[in-house]
Amino acid sequence: MKFLVIALLILINGTLLSPTNFVEASTDEIIYARITTNNVCFYSAPNDSSALFYLPNSYFVQLLDNAGDYFYSARYSDLYGYVKKSEVTVVKGSPITPYAEKLSFRVISLNGLELRSVPKSSSPFEIVDNVPYLETDLVYYGTMAGDAMVPECTNLWYYCKYLNGSTYSMGYLYSLFCDKLSTIPTNTEVLEIRTEPIFVEEESGGPTSTLNFSNPTQILIVVAVCLPCLLIIYLLFKPARLAKSEAEKDKPKKIKRLKKSDYYEIDD
């Protein structure tokens, strides 16, 4: 009977700890794609009319999933949006510096500068905020073509985040009234090109038979499953040994009388 219980416990452990119940961390691989030209846009929606800004050449976007036949959903720095599949190059591995970060600039308009939701100056309803003169709490993401606020001058706008105390605003500032834009160094990291990204699809048909746990979690599960089994095995065998030991203690001791002697010897 004891051996039957032990065999059953081993079978249960083998089932719970089977490799099919765990998914290796490689299925959660982060996939990156490289920007290899100067005209790759980051989009707010998977269509041509929603371009936000041009991504800096030589850097990367993190690919999150397919978004139809022509776009990937993607992440650039702390922004989430879309990139065209035909405009990026998928790579193997993870770059050390995927994004051009810590970029800023300064507003030099004496009356401040309107932060707008689109790179146009035609409507007052597009004004998001007003950035004061010499303000530098600005995070630069990229440049976008739009209206030329000053005739015969540049039509480029900076897409940025304006940090105003504990709040922030996103939008465009006309580049002619800005200066001291951080230099964007070329990313010289070398990564191997891959043919096509493979995204892990979530199953929608109910609970799955696989569990996606990290290594520390797997170790805790193994320990949690094994400890009760060890305790049961201990309880199966230890009481019998204890009972035998107690029985030997309680067994009456024999008294042996030696011939021609006035003393008794206790036989242990």
C-alpha positions in Angstrom: 0.0 0.0 0.0 2.8 2.4 0.9 4.6 1.7 -2.4 1.3 2.4 -4.3 1.0 5.8 -2.6 4.6 6.6 -3.4 4.1 5.7 -7.0 1.0 7.9 -7.2 2.9 10.8 -5.7 5.6 10.4 -8.2 3.1 10.3 -11.1 1.4 13.5 -9.8 4.8 15.3 -9.5 5.8 14.2 -13.0 2.6 15.6 -14.4 2.7 18.9 -12.7 6.4 19.5 -13.4 6.3 18.3 -17.0 8.1 20.7 -19.4 4.9 21.0 -21.3 3.5 23.0 -18.4 6.1 25.7 -18.8 6.9 28.0 -21.6 10.5 29.1 -22.0 11.3 32.8 -21.7 12.3 32.8 -25.3 8.6 32.9 -26.3 8.6 36.4 -24.8 11.4 37.6 -27.0 11.5 41.3 -27.6 11.5 42.0 -31.4 13.2 45.1 -32.8 13.2 46.7 -36.2 15.8 49.2 -37.5 15.2 52.6 -39.2 17.6 52.7 -42.1 16.4 55.9 -43.9 15.5 59.4 -43.0 11.9 59.3 -44.1 10.4 56.5 -41.8 7.3 57.8 -40.0 5.9 56.9 -36.6 2.0 56.8 -36.9 -0.7 57.2 -34.4 -3.0 54.8 -36.3 -2.3 52.2 -39.0 -3.0 54.5 -42.0 -1.1 56.9 -44.1 -2.9 60.0 -42.8 -1.8 59.6 -39.2 1.9 60.2 -39.4 3.3 61.9 -36.2 7.0 62.4 -36.9 10.0 61.0 -38.7 12.0 58.5 -36.7 15.7 59.2 -36.3 17.8 57.2 -38.8 19.9 54.2 -37.5 17.8 53.7 -34.3 15.1 51.1 -33.6 11.4 50.5 -32.8 10.1 47.6 -30.7 7.6 45.6 -32.7 4.6 44.5 -30.7 2.3 42.8 -33.2 1.0 42.8 -36.7 -1.5 45.6 -37.4 -3.0 44.4 -40.7 -1.1 43.7 -43.9 1.0 46.9 -44.0 1.7 48.0 -40.5 3.2 46.8 -37.2 2.1 48.1 -33.9 5.2 49.4 -32.3 6.9 51.3 -29.4 9.4 54.1 -29.7 10.8 55.3 -26.4 7.7 55.9 -24.2 5.4 56.3 -27.2 3.1 53.6 -28.7 1.9 53.7 -32.3 2.6 52.1 -35.7 5.2 51.8 -38.4 5.0 50.6 -41.9 6.3 47.1 -42.5 7.9 48.1 -45.8 9.9 51.0 -44.1 11.7 49.1 -41.3 14.2 46.2 -41.2 13.5 43.5 -38.6 16.6 42.4 -36.7 17.7 39.6 -34.4 18.6 40.4 -30.8 18.2 43.5 -28.7 20.1 46.7 -29.2 21.9 48.4 -26.3 20.5 51.8 -27.2 17.3 51.2 -29.2 16.0 54.8 -29.0 17.5 58.3 -29.4 16.7 59.6 -25.9 17.6 62.5 -23.7 17.0 64.9 -26.6 15.8 68.5 -25.9 15.8 72.0 -27.3 14.9 75.6 -26.3 12.1 78.0 -27.3 13.4 81.4 -28.3 10.2 83.2 -29.2 9.9 86.3 -27.0 6.1 85.8 -26.6 6.4 82.1 -26.0 5.4 79.5 -28.6 2.1 77.7 -29.1 2.2 73.9 -28.7 -0.2 72.5 -31.3 -1.8 69.1 -31.8 -1.0 69.2 -35.6 1.9 70.9 -37.4 -0.3 73.6 -38.8 -1.1 77.2 -37.8 -4.6 77.5 -39.4 -6.9 76.9 -36.4 -6.9 78.2 -32.8 -8.6 74.9 -31.7 -5.3 73.0 -32.4 -3.5 74.9 -29.6 -2.6 72.5 -26.7 -0.5 74.7 -24.5 1.8 77.7 -24.6 5.5 77.2 -24.0 7.2 80.2 -22.5 10.3 82.0 -23.7 13.6 80.1 -23.1 11.8 77.0 -21.9 14.0 73.9 -22.0 11.8 71.2 -20.3 11.1 69.7 -23.7 11.6 66.1 -24.8 12.3 65.9 -28.5 11.0 62.8 -30.5 11.3 63.8 -34.1 10.5 66.2 -36.9 7.5 66.5 -39.1 6.7 68.7 -42.2 3.7 71.1 -41.9 2.8 74.7 -42.5 5.5 77.4 -42.9 4.4 79.9 -40.2 6.9 82.4 -41.7 6.6 82.7 -45.5 9.6 81.4 -47.5 11.1 79.8 -44.3 11.2 76.2 -43.0 8.0 74.1 -42.8 9.5 71.7 -40.1 7.9 71.2 -36.7 9.3 69.4 -33.6 7.1 66.7 -32.1 7.8 66.9 -28.4 6.6 66.5 -24.8 6.4 69.7 -22.8 7.0 69.0 -19.1 5.1 71.5 -17.1 5.6 70.7 -13.4 3.7 67.5 -12.6 1.8 67.5 -15.9 2.9 67.3 -19.5 1.5 68.0 -23.0 2.3 66.4 -26.3 2.3 68.3 -29.6 4.3 70.3 -32.2 6.4 73.4 -31.9 7.5 75.4 -35.0 11.2 74.7 -35.4 12.1 78.3 -36.6 11.5 79.6 -33.1 13.6 77.0 -31.4 17.3 76.4 -31.0 19.8 74.2 -29.2 18.4 70.9 -30.4 20.5 68.1 -29.0 22.8 66.4 -31.5 21.5 63.0 -32.4 24.5 60.6 -32.7 24.4 57.7 -35.2 23.7 54.4 -33.7 26.5 52.1 -34.9 25.3 48.9 -33.3 25.4 45.9 -35.7 22.6 43.4 -35.5 21.8 40.6 -37.9 18.7 41.0 -40.1 15.9 38.5 -39.7 13.4 37.6 -42.4 10.1 38.0 -40.5 9.0 38.6 -36.9 7.1 35.8 -35.1 4.7 37.1 -32.5 3.2 35.0 -29.8 -0.5 34.9 -30.3 -2.8 34.6 -27.3 -5.4 31.9 -27.6 -9.0 33.0 -27.1 -10.6 29.5 -26.8 -10.5 29.3 -23.0 -7.8 28.4 -20.6 -4.6 26.8 -22.0 -2.6 23.9 -20.8 0.6 25.8 -20.6 1.7 28.2 -18.0 4.1 31.1 -18.8 6.2 31.5 -15.6 9.5 33.0 -15.0 12.4 30.9 -13.6 12.0 32.1 -10.0 8.3 31.3 -10.2 9.0 27.8 -11.6 11.4 27.1 -8.7 8.8 28.1 -6.1 6.2 25.9 -7.7 8.6 22.9 -7.7 9.3 23.5 -4.0 5.7 23.9 -3.2 4.7 20.7 -4.9 7.6 18.6 -3.6 7.4 19.5 0.1 3.9 18.0 0.7 5.0 14.8 -1.0 8.1 14.5 1.2 6.0 15.1 4.2 3.6 12.4 3.3 6.4 9.9 2.7 7.9 10.8 6.0 4.6 10.2 7.8 4.2 6.9 6.0 7.4 5.4 7.3 8.4 7.3 10.4 5.4 6.3 12.7 6.2 2.6 12.2 9.7 3.1 13.4 8.6 5.2 16.3 6.0 2.6 17.3 8.6 -0.1 17.2 10.9 1.9 19.3 8.2 2.7 21.8 7.2 -1.0 22.0 10.7 -2.0 22.8 10.8 0.6 25.6 7.5 -0.7 27.1 8.5 -4.3 27.0 8.9 -5.7 30.5 12.5 -6.4 31.5 13.4 -10.0 32.3 14.9 -10.7 35.7 17.5 -13.5 35.6 18.5 -15.1 38.9 22.0 -16.5 39.0 22.6 -19.7 40.8 24.5 -19.6 44.1 24.3 -15.9 44.3 22.6 -13.3 46.6 22.0 -10.7 43.9 19.9 -10.4 40.8 20.9 -9.3 37.3 18.5 -7.3 35.2 18.5 -8.5 31.6 18.2 -5.6 29.2 
